[in-house]
Amino acid sequence: MHDQFILPAYRNCLDDILAAVFNTVGEAIVVANDAGEVVLLNYHVLEIWGYAADEILGQSLALLMPVHYREMHTKGMRRYIETGEQKVLNKRIELEALHSSGSIFPVQLYIAETRIKDHRFFTAAIRDISEIVDARKKLEQTQQELLEANTLIKAKNDELAEEVRLDPLTRILNHVALKERLGEEMDRLSRSGRPFSVLFFDIDDFKKLNDKKGHLYGDSCLRDLTALVNNRIIRKVDSFGRYGGEEFLVIMPGIDVEGALVAGERLRKTIESENWQYQPLTVTVGAVTVEDVMPMDTIVERADQAMYYGKRQGKNQVNHWNNLQKN
């Protein structure tokens, strides 16, 4: 060491000071020659690896490494000596070390090369990072648990969001969700000009059925009718929901006036011809086709008017709002 790095008054203490610093610095220090033999170490090396000094000095650095690192270390040293190619010098890297007990633990090290006279030395400053790695694993576990909890919460929220859009009895769209779907179709119409139609239908004489057979039977009929419409009548692109009581709404994208009448008649005939449990069921259908942007309440009102026109004309029939205007 050059004299200019120490006060002149303490130059005669230099060796002792260096020895004290070398053994009290907060990292394990290992110095090896270009053959990979340990030529110098400090006290922290013994603390970390659990060896006595004479068990390490003169031994290969491989003694401190797990078996799976040794061949890579030997080839790397040889390649650097022969070609100068290296991947670890002057970098902080994390590897594993082999304790004298045989256990493997994580370390962080920084390796630098020093040339003194005709000798080449490699100095490694090493830290045992077991606590850091454990803390990382706990953090990763906590993050994973939080991620899973957030995923579960999102799934639950999605489930609840879907639940509030469903009619509790029939498990199809409820009044609120139907209004949302009408809004979506209106937005699509305003962008593309593509019309859509709505069928509004009501089970004929449902109150009499409830009074005669009881509300449990009435509920069963509503569920069965819902399943029939879902499975055999509407298209996948259609939206079907319970508007209230025994009233239902079908929203049909891309369907014009003629298509609405055809769809309404198919719905009416299918329900009429079904073999119901106690007595026949029929429905009266009102249809409306939306070709221009209008308030959603107007759409439902027109379909409702067409449906109630059919009720007054004897029930079990289909009427389109456009045809009512011609009469």
Buried (B, 14 or more C-beta within 10 A) or exposed (E): EEEEEBEEEEEEEEEEEEEEEBEEEEBBBBBBBBEBEBBBBBBBBBEBBEBEEEEBEEBBBBBBBBEEBBEEBBEBBEEBEEEEEBEBEEEEEEBEBBBBEEEEBBBBBBBEEEEEEEEBBBBBBBBBBEEEBEEEEEEEEEEEEEEEEEEEEEEEEEEEEEEEBBBEBBBBBBBEBBBBBBEBBBEBBEEEEEBBBBBBBBBBBBEEBBEEBEEEBBEBBBBBBBEBBBEEBBEEEBBBBBBEEBBBBBBBBBBBBEBBBBBBBBBBBBBBEEEBEEEEBBBBBBBBBBBEEEEBEEBBBBBBBBBBBBBEEEBBBBBBBBBBEEE
